[in-house]
Amino acid sequence: MPLSRATLTTLALTLAAGALAATGTTPAAAAPAAPMAGCASLVSNSPGAAKIKNICNYTIQATVDVDGWFNDPTCITINAGSSRNIYWDAGKGRANYAYEC
């Protein structure tokens, strides 16, 4: 009976992990993943201002991360498929990413 692709992949990963363990080698660390933002997409960004686009087909509440949650501007409502500008004190810098509230 032929083995499925999923079975072969699992076997290959198991063999590779065993080989790494036997040699004492550890795999390289993966790059950190970008924060999950849901439907909020940061489309433009400057100190004190950004544009957030709602990439979903329903209305959302969204804001941007500026310098940790305590400096984030108040959430704004963005209709499906629309974009809105959001503002904060320019001295706090640029937004890191947009996210749903």
C-alpha positions as CSV (number, residue, x, y, z in Angstrom):
1,M,0.0,0.0,0.0
2,P,1.5,3.4,-1.0
3,L,2.2,5.9,1.8
4,S,0.4,9.2,1.7
5,R,2.2,12.5,1.4
6,A,1.3,13.4,5.0
7,T,2.8,10.1,6.3
8,L,6.0,10.7,4.3
9,T,6.3,14.2,5.6
10,T,5.8,13.1,9.2
11,L,8.4,10.4,8.7
12,A,10.9,12.8,7.2
13,L,10.4,15.3,10.1
14,T,10.8,12.6,12.7
15,L,14.0,11.3,11.1
16,A,15.4,14.9,10.9
17,A,14.6,15.6,14.5
18,G,16.2,12.3,15.5
19,A,19.4,13.2,13.5
20,L,19.5,16.6,15.2
21,A,19.1,15.1,18.6
22,A,21.8,12.5,18.0
23,T,24.3,15.1,16.9
24,G,23.4,17.6,19.6
25,T,22.6,20.2,17.0
26,T,19.7,22.6,17.4
27,P,17.8,24.2,14.6
28,A,18.3,27.9,13.9
29,A,15.7,30.1,15.6
30,A,12.9,31.3,13.4
31,A,12.4,35.0,12.8
32,P,9.6,36.4,15.1
33,A,6.2,36.5,13.5
34,A,4.5,39.8,12.8
35,P,1.6,40.5,15.2
36,M,-1.8,39.3,14.2
37,A,-3.9,42.3,13.2
38,G,-7.1,40.7,12.0
39,C,-8.9,43.0,9.6
40,A,-6.9,46.1,10.4
41,S,-4.1,46.9,7.9
42,L,-1.6,49.8,8.3
43,V,-1.4,51.4,4.9
44,S,0.4,54.6,5.6
45,N,2.4,55.9,8.5
46,S,4.2,59.0,9.8
47,P,5.0,60.4,13.2
48,G,1.6,61.2,14.8
49,A,-0.6,59.9,12.0
50,A,-1.5,56.7,10.2
51,K,-4.1,55.3,7.8
52,I,-5.8,52.0,8.7
53,K,-7.7,50.0,6.1
54,N,-10.4,47.5,7.0
55,I,-9.6,44.5,4.7
56,C,-12.8,42.6,5.8
57,N,-16.4,42.7,4.7
58,Y,-17.8,44.0,8.1
59,T,-17.3,47.0,10.3
60,I,-14.4,46.9,12.8
61,Q,-13.0,49.0,15.7
62,A,-9.2,49.5,15.2
63,T,-6.2,51.5,16.4
64,V,-2.4,51.4,16.0
65,D,0.4,50.3,18.4
66,V,2.6,53.3,19.0
67,D,4.8,52.5,21.9
68,G,3.0,49.8,23.9
69,W,-0.7,49.7,24.7
70,F,-0.6,52.6,27.1
71,N,0.3,55.1,24.3
72,D,-2.1,53.8,21.7
73,P,-4.7,56.2,20.3
74,T,-8.4,55.6,21.0
75,C,-10.1,53.0,18.8
76,I,-11.9,54.2,15.7
77,T,-14.8,52.7,13.7
78,I,-13.9,51.6,10.1
79,N,-16.5,50.4,7.7
80,A,-16.0,47.3,5.5
81,G,-13.4,47.9,2.8
82,S,-12.8,51.5,4.0
83,S,-9.8,53.4,5.3
84,R,-9.6,56.0,8.0
85,N,-6.8,58.2,9.4
86,I,-5.9,58.1,13.1
87,Y,-3.9,60.6,15.0
88,W,-1.8,60.9,18.2
89,D,1.0,63.0,19.6
90,A,3.7,63.1,16.9
91,G,6.4,63.2,19.7
92,K,5.5,59.5,20.4
93,G,6.7,58.5,17.0
94,R,5.3,56.2,14.3
95,A,2.9,53.3,14.5
96,N,4.3,49.8,14.6
97,Y,1.2,48.1,13.3
98,A,-2.6,48.4,13.2
99,Y,-4.9,46.0,15.2
100,E,-8.5,45.5,16.0
101,C,-9.8,46.6,19.4
